[in-house]
Amino acid sequence: MLIPQNGMLYFEIKILVMKRDEDPVIDIELWSESSNSSYTYSSSGKILGHNIHGLSGFPTFGQGDTIGIGTNLNTMEAIYTKNGQPLSG
């Protein structure tokens, strides 16, 4: 698979089944020669990762939701969406 050197990479996943006692996470890893960072969006509505120790207040997600993950390759910024809407906390 050829990966572009700039622009935006984005994909979505739909959560078809989720048990009540699970707290799944969606991860994205950003890598460049000067930085290697990993970020996690938890179904409980928290963002965790490199230099981030639990930002809360983001929407929770569960069965039936579609979660999007994107990376701006020019700025190495990550974005998350829930059901097509950008997250804001």
Phi, psi and omega per residue, in radians:
M1 nan 2.249 3.118
L2 -1.488 2.179 3.139
I3 -1.836 2.237 -3.128
P4 -1.163 2.749 3.140
Q5 -1.586 -0.250 3.098
N6 -2.606 3.066 -3.098
G7 1.636 -2.674 -3.047
M8 -2.147 2.320 2.943
L9 -1.835 2.359 -3.090
Y10 -2.644 2.439 3.015
F11 -2.580 2.814 3.136
E12 -2.224 2.625 3.001
I13 -2.273 2.509 3.074
K14 -1.838 2.287 3.136
I15 -1.494 1.873 -3.078
L16 -1.471 -0.722 -3.116
V17 -2.413 2.385 3.090
M18 -2.599 2.184 3.104
K19 -1.289 2.628 -3.108
R20 -1.057 -0.614 -3.066
D21 -1.556 0.141 3.121
E22 -1.664 2.619 3.012
D23 -2.247 1.278 -3.097
P24 -1.150 2.740 3.111
V25 -2.204 2.699 3.053
I26 -2.030 2.120 -3.071
D27 -1.907 2.613 2.954
I28 -2.407 2.394 3.092
E29 -2.007 2.210 3.107
L30 -1.821 2.269 -3.113
W31 -2.364 2.364 2.939
S32 -2.519 3.064 3.139
E33 -1.101 -0.454 -3.099
S34 -1.791 -0.132 -3.056
S35 -2.633 2.488 3.031
N36 -2.414 1.894 -3.032
S37 -2.324 2.615 3.106
S38 -2.275 2.404 -3.126
Y39 -2.299 2.526 -3.075
T40 -2.230 2.354 3.015
Y41 -1.924 2.024 -3.080
S42 -1.619 2.611 3.114
S43 -1.084 -0.300 3.101
S44 -1.438 0.004 3.067
G45 1.595 0.393 3.119
K46 -1.962 2.579 3.011
I47 -1.935 2.243 3.130
L48 -2.240 2.710 3.055
G49 2.790 -2.846 -3.121
H50 -0.951 2.054 -3.133
N51 1.097 0.235 3.084
I52 -2.206 2.118 -3.062
H53 -1.978 0.919 3.014
G54 1.705 1.154 2.990
L55 -1.284 2.202 -3.132
S56 -1.955 3.082 3.122
G57 1.694 0.066 3.081
F58 -1.512 2.763 -3.131
P59 -1.074 2.449 2.998
T60 -1.297 2.839 3.054
F61 -2.413 2.790 -3.124
G62 -2.848 -2.828 -3.093
Q63 -0.951 2.308 3.133
G64 1.632 -0.280 3.131
D65 -1.410 2.681 3.033
T66 -1.971 2.156 -3.113
I67 -1.929 2.251 3.108
G68 -1.873 2.557 3.115
I69 -2.324 2.269 3.139
G70 -2.416 2.772 3.074
T71 -2.358 2.199 2.994
N72 -1.443 1.919 -3.054
L73 -1.244 -0.301 3.105
N74 -1.374 -0.656 -3.076
T75 -1.900 -0.153 -3.066
M76 1.028 0.587 3.062
E77 -1.677 2.496 3.116
A78 -1.745 2.566 3.011
I79 -2.269 2.610 3.030
Y80 -2.202 2.555 3.038
T81 -2.275 2.693 3.011
K82 -2.193 2.105 -3.128
N83 0.896 0.709 3.055
G84 1.491 -0.063 -3.117
Q85 -1.847 2.281 3.105
P86 -1.034 2.509 3.126
L87 -1.348 2.526 2.964
S88 -2.518 2.407 -3.063
G89 -2.072 nan nan
